[in-house]
Amino acid sequence: MKAHTNGIDIHYEISGSGPWLTLSHSLCCDASMWAPQMAELERRFTVLRFDTRGHGGSDAPAGAYTFEQMSDDVLGLLDALQIERTHFVGLSMGGMIGQHLALMASDRIDRLVLADTTSRMPSEAQPLWAERIRIAGEQGMAPLVQPTLDRWFTAPWRAAHPEVMETIGTLIRGTPVAGYVGCAHAIARIDVTERLHAVKAPTLVIVGEQDVGTPPAMSQAIAAAIPGARLELIPDASHLSNIEQAGAFNRLLLDFLTEK
């Protein structure tokens, strides 16, 4: 299904029953990234999954995006679906959207889960993002597939799960260049750590212990900045911890979202 909001069409899916729960995926993925969570979540929640602008079935306008813009996309989607409040789970780029949402519209977020993400991109990372943007613009997404998979999963898990590497690799390769470049500009500029004290939603921060894309120190900084936030490290997982250690991720997620 699609909704027109904030000047673009956003693809979304709704399943399950119970309180609203919104899932926001990483860069170079789409709503299908949450497949390892769906069976558990659909039994307890009405789950809204959507493709971020520039990804999947959503529009991919040219130009640099901002997280304020991507957050407005989400708020417009919630308005279109008449969702007043929702739990929000975001991983990597989705977690960056989640932080901005919690700051922009605290009355719309019940509980917040930020997984394998950051609140600030250090200056030394700027050349890395500039180079990725250059490669995508000049050569397309294909050269970025293997380096991204290498960052997103530990080596033993990659070797043991070639079918998942094929699935996620296909998502990376199929990401529109305009969408990748637009989102990459936003990611490279994120810097909200000093504002996170204003987040009101109960917050769980999750990170793979071997995450090299957004290392645990970045999650520690988020958890330290948000009042009352809890930090959980998942052993034997890198960046897409929801896939690599789905069982551990799901237990943490459900315990937090259902606790009284």
FENWORA-V289600 format. One record per residue. BURIAL is b if it has 24 or more other C-alpha atoms within 12 Angstrom, else e. Layout:
BURIAL ; BURIAL
This chain:
e ; e ; b ; e ; b ; e ; e ; b ; b ; b ; b ; b ; b ; b ; b ; e ; e ; e ; b ; b ; b ; b ; b ; b ; b ; b ; b ; b ; b ; b ; b ; b ; b ; b ; b ; b ; b ; b ; e ; b ; b ; b ; e ; e ; b ; b ; b ; b ; b ; b ; b ; b ; b ; b ; b ; b ; b ; b ; b ; b ; b ; e ; e ; b ; b ; b ; b ; b ; b ; b ; b ; b ; b ; b ; b ; b ; b ; b ; e ; e ; b ; e ; b ; e ; b ; b ; b ; b ; b ; b ; b ; b ; b ; b ; b ; b ; b ; b ; b ; b ; b ; b ; b ; b ; b ; b ; e ; b ; b ; b ; b ; b ; b ; b ; b ; b ; b ; b ; b ; b ; b ; e ; e ; e ; e ; e ; e ; e ; b ; e ; e ; b ; b ; e ; e ; b ; b ; e ; e ; e ; b ; b ; e ; b ; b ; e ; e ; b ; b ; b ; b ; b ; b ; b ; e ; e ; b ; b ; e ; e ; e ; e ; e ; e ; b ; e ; e ; b ; b ; b ; b ; b ; b ; b ; b ; b ; b ; b ; b ; b ; b ; b ; b ; b ; b ; b ; b ; b ; b ; b ; b ; b ; b ; e ; e ; b ; e ; e ; b ; b ; b ; b ; b ; b ; b ; b ; b ; b ; b ; b ; b ; b ; b ; b ; b ; b ; b ; b ; b ; b ; b ; b ; b ; b ; b ; b ; e ; e ; b ; b ; b ; b ; b ; b ; e ; b ; b ; b ; b ; b ; b ; b ; b ; b ; b ; b ; e ; b ; b ; b ; e ; b ; b ; b ; e ; b ; b ; e ; e ; e
